[in-house]
Structures are given as C-alpha cells and as structure tokens.
C-alpha cells in the first residue's frame, strides 16, 4: 500500500514532493494515511508531522512510524509556535475548510512555505455539466452529490490566483495537472490550465519574505 | 487498573519468568523523598524479559498502574493459571516484542508485591511500617526506578510505556531524567489528577480508614481491613469501566435468580461482580499500600509550578519523542486530559503523536487486548528503534 518509489506515489503528491528540500521540517494538514509524509521521510529525510481527524488513518500513519496527531486541523494548528516548519502542506483539503483565509494565515504563521492543492472547479467537464445539464457537477475528482459533499468551498485555479492577489501572498510555484486520485499517473497541463486541469497545486509564501 | 482480567493470549508468551530483587539506600544513605522524609533500605522487585543489546539501545521500561506489579508477562511456573498482567502486549512478536526489546518492569515504591512499602519491616522497630511509612510521590517512585536501572547498567531507555498511574510515572521520567529517555508512550493518563479522580480515591481511602480492623494502619498479624479494602476496590472498578461498559456487561440482569430477593444480598449481576472483584483484591493487595499509592497519584501535578497551568513549562525540560493515546469511553482520564498534554508538548516543539482509540471498555481499555493499540505501540517502537540504530 505504501509507495516507496516516486512512480508509485500519487501524481499530485509527486509534484508536491519535488518541491520539498532534503532534511526540512514538514507538516501535512489532513495527511490521510501519510502517503506523502512517508515518502518524504524515506527519500528526503524530512522531520514530519501530520494532523488527521480520522482515527483509522491516524493509526495507519503511526504504524508506519510517522508522527501524527489526531485532531481538527483548525484547532491543532494554533498550538505550533511561529515558523515551526519549512513546509506546511494542505493537500486536496482546502475545498473542505470552513475558514480558508484564517487557515492559510495560520499556515503562513507556522511555516515559511505553504503548499496548497485542490480540485479545479473550472475544469471543462464541470462547466459542461452546469451548462448543458443544469446540475451540480459530479466528476471523478468531485464525486459527491450536493447533499452529502464535504466540499463546501468550490474554487478554480483562477479563483485561487485572484485570492492570492487580493489577500496578498506570493505564488512561488504553480502547477496544474490532469490526473485522478485513483491513478498514479498524470500530466502537467500547461495549455488552458483552468479549463483543462483537474487539480491545481500552489506553493505560496508571505509577500516580502 | 483491574489487572489480572482474564484474557486470551495474543500470541506466544515469554514463558517462565522470575521475580528478582534489588536493595539500595542502605542507612546512612537513605533516599530522601519529596516529603523530606528518609527511607532506606529500599528493595525493588522487578522482572526482565528479552535480552539486553550489547549497545544497550533496546530497553523498554514498562510502568504499572495503581494495583499492578512487576509481573507484566509470562508465568512463574508451569502450574500458574494466568500470565502477567500485560501478557497480551508483551511477548515474542507482540506489541512490545521481546525478541527485539529488553523489557524491564518493577513494582512501585510503596507497593506490596515485593517492593518496599507500608507492609515491609521497618528496620528501626522490627515491625511493619504501617502508618510510619513516609508519604511519597510519583517522582519518588521514579527515583527508585532510576536506582534500579543504574544497578542494571542501563543508561538509555529506548521507550517507556505505561497506562494510568504508569503513564504519570513515565511523564515524570521524561522531565526528571530527560537525557535518558528516547521515547515514551503515555496511555489513558493525565498531567495532573483531576478533582473527579481525587474524589474517587478519597472515597476509597475513607472506606479503608472507616473499617475498624484498619486500626490506624496497624493490622499486620491481626485481622485485616478486608471490608474497607474491598469496598475501595469496588469503587475503583466502577471508575475503570464506563456507563456503556456496565450497560453492556451487566445491564439490569439479575444474578442467579428470577426475581428480587427483597434483602441486601447481591440481586444484580453488577453487584455480584463488584463484590467478587473486591473479595479477590483483598487476597493480593495491602490496604496501607492502597492508601499511600492513591495519595501519591492525587498529589501528581506536572503543571503545579507552571503559572499558566498548561504544562508547557513542565515539558520544556523533556526531550523524548511521545506517542500519546487515550480511549473514547475513559471517564477517569478523559481524552481532553491527553489533549492538554499533547498541546503542551507541541508548544515545546516536541515530536508527538496522538491517537484517541475507539474503545467501549472505559479506562480499563488500555489493559485489554486491542489490535489497534498493539499496532500503534509496535509501529511506534519500531520507528524509534530504527531512529537510534
């Protein structure tokens, strides 16, 4: 189950992993079963921490030897002193966060670089469902019905860029990918990313340092 | 807490084990306790399982709870009908793998299972200490354990694990001897005894003290305060379970009868169970030890000298990597108390993991076979072991 080779790591996580420097301090918010942290610990010798709310996933992480705390990311993040980490990762969770602005500010407080990824609501598939069928979209990346979805924040890659601009942080890296959670493969989308990419991945930091 | 619950072995046993003894603090070099009283000589009863590595890097110290003892795993002889109290966790291939780790478990100071306690002979009088035994703290218990490890030539502890009062001892260890402890696994425990926990202990103590046979602690060689001690144990057992556990285990079912007896015999199964637990307990435990040890647990408060009361200052001395676990139905040391501890560790930048294990059996859950807990312990130990090799 645990991937040790980069090609076994989920594609979006491969992109994130490529941005992480060796030996850095990394916290994964909503880290799931710790796939990315485990990979980074093994291959990049990071000092890892994870926050995850589901007991089974927390247990899976600890059994792998990862340091993970069971709890709500919004609450747990407040305990960390400023600049405790080199990287703060929020992978495919932003769309489920009740107060995204607050959370991103907290992430910026505890770490110098923040990595955020999310399913792109601007994907053509979604646009078509809205336009031609007139229904709330269902896609492999956003598979939930409107009445039971955990995804309460719907945003596109373009939305996130504008958000960065408005609240004032710097986008250091931006990658749009066409991939799926269930596949290990994927590709980077350079042409019309907000139309063609399923996920956006950003590395951001505080403007002026 | 309710050690010696019947349980199925989770695998192979460590086999035959032997209780050993170490005596130190011979006068005039008595140990000075937190109360400023001096105590000596002190004998510690302990057991070890597995083999100590040449480099001494595979030591796991197991710390028992209120009424436990050094007999954590294995059997004393072939006729033993039950193994040590944590045999489901400790053994070859188990959560604490004795093929890999050298496990040490000792009876706490003030205990009655081989370590010096109120039932031991006071060399000054030639009689049992009774109420002349000095008051002690969790930190004093830890000092005695340190003396034992020094004697065994152990300078580094790979990990320490303990639930309830065992967890208090290991938390104390991590701040009292920070450079010795690489990692620690506090289970179902707390940084300080809550008013609720003190309240239950006080009721239990008063039931002993109210027993005329207690005789101000001077009952050795005479009739023991068994009634008081058994009621104390009955109270304890209620706190170790939970509303849900009691409901599932007993409900309102009657014991060996179809209707009420209209007298004060045990009508309900829960009454019968508590009486049985009380009666069994007095055969193996000393009432004065119960008084002294519960008092030590009540005094325990790592946040005492911390102006904020948060424990942040206490853990500023710690260096260990932690894996904290609580249990959903534990109302004696509820999850919020573990979370407070984790928070204090995080604020100190300590490497900490935390898992709230879903369990219906209340505080006792940490002692019962639980695959989730076993896997957590196993994975964590492997990780810290690999880190220091």
Interface residues (C-beta under 8 A of the other chain):
Chain A: X47 X49 X55 X58 X59 X61 X62 X63 X64 X65 X66 X67 X68 X69 X70 X71 X76 X79 X80 X81 X84
Chain B: X321 X323 X339 X342 X343 X346 X347 X349 X351 X352 X353 X354 X355 X356 X357 X358 X372 X375 X376 X378 X379 X380 X382 X383 X386
